[in-house]
Amino acid sequence: MKLSIVGGLILAAGGLFLILRPPHYSSQQRVFKFAGVQASVRHEKTVPGWVGGTVFGAGLVLLAAGLLKRL
């Protein structure tokens, strides 16, 4: 019972953080390689906003389920 409330709060806080300040990650892609010559491109990407919204929503559902069990 308490575990679902705490888990819901943690997920909701994490989702809110992902929505407000999305983290960045880099991706490297090899464009071309020929006889020892290689060219690659590095892209900086951000985590999409829908990921944070999904985590936030899951946290709210888990929090609501934990609170309803207490009643």
C-alpha positions in Angstrom: 0.0 0.0 0.0 2.6 2.5 1.0 4.9 1.2 -1.7 2.5 2.1 -4.5 2.1 5.7 -3.1 5.9 6.2 -2.8 6.4 4.6 -6.2 3.7 6.9 -7.7 5.3 10.0 -6.2 8.7 9.0 -7.6 7.4 8.3 -11.1 5.4 11.5 -11.1 8.4 13.6 -10.0 10.6 11.9 -12.6 8.0 12.4 -15.3 7.7 16.1 -14.4 11.5 16.4 -14.5 11.6 14.8 -18.0 8.9 17.2 -19.2 10.5 20.4 -17.8 14.2 19.6 -18.4 14.6 16.8 -21.0 18.0 15.1 -20.9 20.3 15.0 -24.0 22.2 12.1 -25.4 24.5 11.7 -28.4 24.3 9.3 -31.2 27.2 8.6 -33.6 26.5 7.3 -37.1 29.2 6.2 -39.6 28.5 7.9 -42.9 31.2 6.5 -45.0 34.2 4.2 -44.9 36.6 3.5 -47.8 40.1 2.1 -47.7 41.0 3.3 -44.2 39.2 6.6 -44.5 36.2 7.0 -42.3 33.7 9.7 -41.8 31.1 9.8 -39.0 28.5 12.2 -37.7 27.5 12.8 -34.1 24.0 14.0 -33.4 22.8 15.5 -30.1 19.3 14.3 -29.4 16.8 15.0 -26.6 14.4 12.6 -25.0 11.0 13.2 -26.5 8.3 14.9 -24.4 5.9 12.0 -24.7 8.2 9.9 -22.6 8.0 12.3 -19.7 4.2 12.6 -20.1 3.8 8.8 -20.0 6.0 8.4 -16.9 4.1 11.3 -15.2 0.7 9.7 -16.1 1.8 6.3 -14.8 2.9 7.9 -11.6 -0.4 9.6 -11.1 -2.3 6.3 -11.8 -0.1 4.4 -9.3 -0.5 7.2 -6.7 -4.3 7.2 -7.2 -4.5 3.4 -6.9 -2.5 3.5 -3.7 -4.6 6.3 -2.2 -7.9 4.4 -3.1 -6.6 1.2 -1.5 -6.2 3.2 1.8 -9.9 4.1 1.8 
